[in-house]
């Protein structure tokens, strides 16, 4: 989420730094390869509305409503079943490491394991799940 006053940029190249921590993977996943390359190469800032349109953020709210909106979203997350949410988020993480059929297999294994009463720990690799 972002305030309607927020701006976003990748300024690594402008200041002569190679990004780390997976930015060259995560940014293209969020906004697409061509947009990520443009953001990397130019260092130009984009508005919150553009970030929303490009998929970099999920919500843009008026600045003065940001804290309330954030708390409401956090309350929604907190109201979810913790075991189911943990298993679902672990499945997303594991599925993101593979493609196509393999991701569907990760999903099917997680579903079967969860509903058999053995929630998948978020640290367990997909290959080790039953």
Secondary structure as GFF3:
##gff-version 3
##sequence-region A 1 130
A	DSSP	beta_strand	2	3	.	.	.	ID=ss1
A	DSSP	beta_strand	7	8	.	.	.	ID=ss2
A	DSSP	alpha_helix	12	15	.	.	.	ID=ss3
A	DSSP	alpha_helix	23	31	.	.	.	ID=ss4
A	DSSP	alpha_helix	33	42	.	.	.	ID=ss5
A	DSSP	beta_strand	46	47	.	.	.	ID=ss6
A	DSSP	alpha_helix	48	54	.	.	.	ID=ss7
A	DSSP	beta_strand	60	61	.	.	.	ID=ss8
A	DSSP	three_ten_helix	63	65	.	.	.	ID=ss9
A	DSSP	alpha_helix	66	78	.	.	.	ID=ss10
A	DSSP	alpha_helix	82	95	.	.	.	ID=ss11
A	DSSP	alpha_helix	100	115	.	.	.	ID=ss12
A	DSSP	three_ten_helix	126	128	.	.	.	ID=ss13
###
